[in-house]
Amino acid sequence: METTTERAENTESAAGAGGAPGLRRRPMQRRSAERYERILNVCAELLDEVGFAGLTTTAVAKRAEVPIGTVYQFFADKSALVHALATRNLQTYLDRLAYRFGQTPPGSVEDVVTIAIDEFVDMRRTQPGFGVLDFGAGSKWSEADPRDLYLLDESVENNTAVARRMRLLTPFLASSDAEEAQIELALRVTMEAADAVLQMAFRSDPSGDPALIEECKRLLVAYLGRYYVG
């Protein structure tokens, strides 16, 4: 039975929560926030173990040691839970890029691509569930709902949403009112190309085929080089 404090936490307002589709609220209280993160962590673990098709909210609740009602207080359904994890993955990735770019400002498009690919590959190797989901891009599971192409933003596909966020971290790419739409398109193409080649790299080798990873970098450097104005 919930205590008075837990009831208060579970009914708290999530004003300004925003985020993934189907996310009912973002917790504000520490206890609720810890429970929310534990649910996402368990979701990631189970994606590695059983894949998207085998994932259930019941299994998540059981392993996270929370009532199933607690899961549904945060997430409308399984898709909403996966949406939230994809959003967290993206934010983690962007935070890592921002940190790296801040530590050593890129001096060339090759620097940008190297950092972006290296951070993605490291997350693929170390973050639970990331190999199944990453940012929700591409619907890698065969039974995916078509709506899962819109995990991050209900109005555009995942790679477009990621490209728009990436644009905020790449002010060193050429920019004018006339060029901005072209740069967004170029970043979208970059995301699609990188996704395809890196998926191939991890199919060839569970740790990522080094030769394919390097080839992916060369491909992106050649393509994005024309937009770099360092």
Buried (B, 14 or more C-beta within 10 A) or exposed (E): EEEEEBEEBBEBEBEEBEBBBBBEBBBBBEEBEEBBEBBBBBBBBBBBEEBBEEBBBEBBBEBBEBEEEBBBBBBEEBBBBBBBBBBBBBEBBBEBBEEBBEEEEBEEBBBBBBBBBBBBBBBBEEBBBBBBBBBBBBBBBEEBEEEBBBBBBEEBBBBBBBBBBBBEBBEBBEBEEEEEEEBBEBBBBBBBBBBEBBBBBBEEEEEBBEEBBEBBBEBBBEBBEEBBEE
